[in-house]
Amino acid sequence: MRINTDSVRLPAYMENLQCRISLNFTTVITLALNLFRLDQTASLDSSPNILEDGNASSSATQETTAPSKSRQPFFSKVFSFFTGGKYIVMSREEMLQMEDAIVKRELKVTRREQEAPKHEEDLAKRKQAVFNREKAVAIQKQQVINRELDVLRREQAVARREQRSDTQTLAIAAKQQELDHRAENLSVREEVVGSWKQEVITWLKAIVIREQEVGQLMDVVAALDRCFLEHEQKLEKREERLAIREVEVENELAYLASLFD
């Protein structure tokens, strides 16, 4: 995998540029100090108040009033222009210390330039390590997201099962309610059928009573039939007797008529 190292090389490049600028500035200062040392030597030779051996009395930086313009060298005039119009007198030890400091700074800058590739490599390695860590963190986050998605899917499956169970429970409750209604209807129908049975039993009892009454009436009718038959027989016998009597009366009338003739 390619890593964009522009962000890593840019600070090192800026540091190298800063070191080069500092080195050039140090070179300019060194040249100026060398020129200043020549002017200072000339001024020390012409001034009886300043010691040449650079002892403790002249070890510190001394700010004095500028000498006359005729005795002041050209570079001292230029340097006094850059220092605010003051003529700075320095001892040889201070100048050597400043040169040592400049050399140390140059060595430090050189060491930094030599160590710059290592720093760049270290920064690249650190950048790669940070990238690897970020990649591992991203992978872990993705794994956590996948686990959360799995948990959500399981929760959705459980919710669907609960919804199905709730639907089945509602269906069972509806069927139970329907069965209860059917049971109530059956109980009502049983009550109606019971009342119908009671009415049928009452009707059957009435029919039995009617049959008994009809049987009694049939017995009465049969008795009346027998009475009518007997009475008819008696009437037939009486008619026979009357017919015989009529014949006898006609005979008697005929006899009497024969007697009156």
Secondary structure as UniProt FT lines:
FT   HELIX           6..46
FT   HELIX           56..58
FT   STRAND          62..64
FT   TURN            69..71
FT   HELIX           74..82
FT   TURN            83..84
FT   STRAND          87..89
FT   HELIX           92..260
//
